[in-house]
Amino acid sequence: MSEKTSEKIFVNKIAEYFENFAIISSVSSFESEKLKKFYVLYTELIEWNKKINITAITGESEFIKRHIMDSAFLFKIFDKRAMSIMDIGSGAGFPGIVLNILNPDLKIVSIESVFKKCNFQKNISRKLNLVNFKCLNLNIFSYKNYSESLDAITTRAAFNASELINLIEKLDFKKNIDLYLFLSNLDEAKKIADFKYKTKLIRIDRILFYKTEYSFRLIAKYTAAPK
């Protein structure tokens, strides 16, 4: 059952989390306007979920912690010079929508194979006026139009290490890029880094560890280059 709350309470909760975890140093009036978009995202998702099953996470607190905060942790390790990002398997838009709310200048292409989830992303990006965000409803393995300007790829989808290795092999990017992978343990990160790829050169760059009340998580940043 979803919780119902006011915009002010919702935004204050996110602001408190963001300050406590140093996602942003302090919440100015400008930042507060950005954070209000998370409330719109939440309420819109709840409305869609009444008719079409988009997510199992509908409680306010759980939504903030599992979707918004989990996605926002990426900014603690993200290379701020990267401006063009591909987000693979983002479901209802995580982390892609969250990244674009926090930095509207980022150019984000979300690849989502489930039609209803991609449709939701298109709808909410219009509602939030995220002009640099687009969602493509297709399987990543059929995608070929990689931009020369692509700087980074991220995925928060529930892939295991073997699936991610296969995904990395198939990605057809044209230049050196950063890979940001949400993983469950250090062994996975090492397995991905140590694998002998046929088409890619992969090096682990940084790892961010964090713990929520739900689980221990890490984000591994890799540099990747086509051979």
C-alpha positions as CSV (number, residue, x, y, z in Angstrom):
1,M,0.0,0.0,0.0
2,S,1.4,3.4,-0.9
3,E,1.7,6.2,1.6
4,K,0.2,9.6,1.0
5,T,2.1,12.7,2.1
6,S,2.4,16.3,1.3
7,E,5.0,17.8,-1.1
8,K,6.7,19.7,1.7
9,I,7.2,16.6,3.9
10,F,8.4,14.5,0.9
11,V,10.9,17.2,-0.3
12,N,12.2,17.7,3.3
13,K,12.9,14.0,3.7
14,I,14.9,13.9,0.4
15,A,16.7,17.1,1.4
16,E,17.7,15.6,4.7
17,Y,19.0,12.4,3.1
18,F,20.9,14.4,0.5
19,E,22.6,16.5,3.1
20,N,23.3,13.6,5.4
21,F,25.0,11.6,2.7
22,A,26.6,14.6,1.1
23,I,24.9,14.3,-2.3
24,I,24.5,18.0,-2.1
25,S,26.1,20.2,0.6
26,S,23.1,22.3,1.4
27,V,19.6,22.8,0.0
28,S,19.2,26.3,-1.5
29,S,15.9,27.5,-2.8
30,F,17.1,26.6,-6.3
31,E,17.9,23.0,-5.2
32,S,14.6,22.8,-3.4
33,E,12.8,23.5,-6.7
34,K,14.7,20.6,-8.2
35,L,13.8,18.3,-5.3
36,K,10.1,19.1,-5.8
37,K,10.3,17.2,-9.1
38,F,11.0,14.0,-7.2
39,Y,7.5,14.5,-5.6
40,V,6.0,14.8,-9.1
41,L,7.9,11.7,-10.2
42,Y,6.6,9.8,-7.2
43,T,2.9,10.9,-7.4
44,E,2.9,10.2,-11.2
45,L,4.4,6.8,-10.7
46,I,1.7,5.9,-8.1
47,E,-1.1,7.0,-10.4
48,W,0.3,4.9,-13.3
49,N,0.8,2.0,-11.0
50,K,-2.9,1.9,-10.2
51,K,-3.6,0.9,-13.8
52,I,-0.3,-0.6,-15.1
53,N,2.2,-2.4,-12.9
54,I,5.4,-0.3,-13.2
55,T,7.1,-1.0,-9.8
56,A,6.5,-3.0,-6.6
57,I,8.0,-0.1,-4.6
58,T,5.1,2.3,-3.9
59,G,5.6,3.3,-0.2
60,E,7.0,6.8,0.1
61,S,9.9,6.0,2.4
62,E,10.9,2.9,0.5
63,F,10.7,4.8,-2.8
64,I,12.9,7.6,-1.5
65,K,15.5,5.2,-0.2
66,R,15.5,2.4,-2.8
67,H,15.0,4.5,-5.9
68,I,15.9,8.1,-5.4
69,M,18.8,7.7,-2.9
70,D,20.2,4.6,-4.5
71,S,20.3,6.4,-7.9
72,A,21.7,9.6,-6.4
73,F,24.7,7.9,-4.8
74,L,26.1,7.6,-8.3
75,F,26.9,11.4,-8.2
76,K,29.4,10.7,-5.4
77,I,31.6,8.7,-7.9
78,F,30.5,10.3,-11.2
79,D,33.0,12.1,-13.3
80,K,31.5,15.6,-13.6
81,R,33.1,16.1,-17.1
82,A,30.8,13.4,-18.5
83,M,27.9,15.0,-20.3
84,S,26.5,12.2,-22.5
85,I,25.2,9.1,-20.7
86,M,23.4,5.9,-21.7
87,D,21.3,4.2,-19.0
88,I,20.6,0.6,-19.7
89,G,17.5,-1.2,-18.3
90,S,16.4,1.7,-16.2
91,G,12.8,0.5,-15.5
92,A,10.8,3.5,-14.4
93,G,13.8,5.7,-14.9
94,F,16.4,4.9,-12.3
95,P,19.1,6.2,-12.2
96,G,18.5,8.2,-15.5
97,I,15.6,10.3,-14.4
98,V,17.2,11.0,-11.1
99,L,20.5,12.1,-12.7
100,N,18.6,14.4,-15.1
101,I,16.6,16.1,-12.3
102,L,19.8,16.8,-10.4
103,N,21.7,17.9,-13.5
104,P,19.3,18.9,-16.4
105,D,22.3,19.6,-18.7
106,L,23.2,15.9,-18.9
107,K,22.2,14.3,-22.2
108,I,20.7,10.9,-21.2
109,V,19.5,8.1,-23.4
110,S,17.6,5.5,-21.5
111,I,17.4,2.0,-23.0
112,E,14.4,0.1,-21.7
113,S,13.0,-3.0,-23.3
114,V,9.6,-3.0,-21.5
115,F,7.2,-0.8,-23.4
116,K,5.1,0.3,-20.5
117,K,8.1,1.4,-18.5
118,C,9.6,3.3,-21.4
119,N,6.3,4.9,-21.9
120,F,6.2,6.1,-18.3
121,Q,9.7,7.5,-18.7
122,K,8.7,9.5,-21.8
123,N,5.6,10.8,-20.0
124,I,7.4,11.9,-16.8
125,S,10.3,13.4,-18.7
126,R,7.8,15.7,-20.6
127,K,6.0,16.5,-17.3
128,L,9.3,17.5,-15.7
129,N,10.5,19.3,-18.8
130,L,13.7,17.2,-19.0
131,V,14.6,18.3,-22.5
132,N,17.9,16.4,-22.6
133,F,16.3,13.0,-21.7
134,K,14.9,10.4,-24.1
135,C,13.9,6.8,-23.7
136,L,14.2,4.2,-26.4
137,N,12.0,1.1,-26.2
138,L,14.4,-1.6,-27.4
139,N,16.8,-4.3,-26.2
140,I,20.3,-3.1,-25.8
141,F,21.7,-6.0,-27.8
142,S,19.8,-4.6,-30.9
143,Y,21.1,-1.0,-30.4
144,K,23.7,0.2,-32.9
145,N,23.5,4.0,-33.0
146,Y,26.2,4.8,-30.4
147,S,27.1,8.5,-30.5
148,E,30.7,9.6,-30.8
149,S,29.9,12.0,-27.9
150,L,28.9,9.2,-25.5
151,D,30.9,9.6,-22.3
152,A,29.5,7.0,-19.9
153,I,27.2,4.0,-19.6
154,T,25.4,3.1,-16.4
155,T,23.1,0.3,-15.4
156,R,21.3,-0.4,-12.1
157,A,19.4,-3.4,-13.5
158,A,19.7,-6.6,-11.6
159,F,22.4,-8.2,-13.8
160,N,24.8,-10.7,-12.3
161,A,28.6,-10.5,-13.1
162,S,28.4,-13.0,-16.0
163,E,25.5,-11.2,-17.6
164,L,27.4,-7.9,-17.2
165,I,30.5,-9.4,-18.8
166,N,28.4,-10.5,-21.8
167,L,26.8,-7.1,-22.0
168,I,30.1,-5.3,-22.0
169,E,31.4,-7.6,-24.8
170,K,28.3,-6.7,-26.9
171,L,28.4,-2.9,-26.3
172,D,29.5,-1.2,-29.6
173,F,30.8,2.2,-28.3
174,K,33.3,3.9,-30.5
175,K,35.7,5.5,-28.0
176,N,36.9,5.2,-24.4
177,I,34.1,5.6,-22.0
178,D,33.3,5.1,-18.3
179,L,31.1,2.3,-17.1
180,Y,29.2,2.7,-13.8
181,L,27.8,-0.6,-12.6
182,F,25.6,-1.1,-9.5
183,L,26.8,-4.4,-7.9
184,S,26.1,-6.4,-4.7
185,N,29.7,-7.4,-3.7
186,L,33.4,-6.8,-4.4
187,D,33.8,-10.3,-5.9
188,E,31.5,-9.3,-8.8
189,A,33.5,-6.1,-9.3
190,K,36.8,-8.1,-9.5
191,K,35.3,-10.7,-11.8
192,I,34.2,-8.1,-14.3
193,A,37.6,-6.3,-14.1
194,D,39.7,-9.5,-14.4
195,F,37.8,-11.1,-17.3
196,K,39.7,-11.5,-20.6
197,Y,37.5,-9.6,-23.0
198,K,37.7,-10.3,-26.7
199,T,36.5,-6.9,-27.9
200,K,37.2,-4.5,-25.0
201,L,39.9,-3.3,-22.6
202,I,38.5,-2.9,-19.1
203,R,40.1,-1.4,-16.1
204,I,38.6,-0.7,-12.7
205,D,38.9,2.9,-11.7
206,R,37.0,3.5,-8.4
207,I,34.6,1.7,-6.1
208,L,32.0,3.4,-3.9
209,F,30.7,1.4,-1.0
210,Y,27.5,2.4,0.8
211,K,25.0,0.7,3.1
212,T,21.3,1.4,3.4
213,E,18.9,-0.1,5.9
214,Y,17.9,-2.5,3.1
215,S,21.3,-3.8,1.8
216,F,25.0,-3.3,1.4
217,R,25.7,-1.9,-2.1
218,L,28.6,-0.7,-4.2
219,I,29.0,1.2,-7.5
220,A,32.1,0.3,-9.5
221,K,33.5,2.7,-12.0
222,Y,35.4,1.1,-14.9
223,T,37.2,2.7,-17.9
224,A,36.4,0.8,-21.0
225,A,37.9,1.0,-24.5
226,P,37.3,-0.9,-27.7
227,K,40.3,-3.0,-28.8
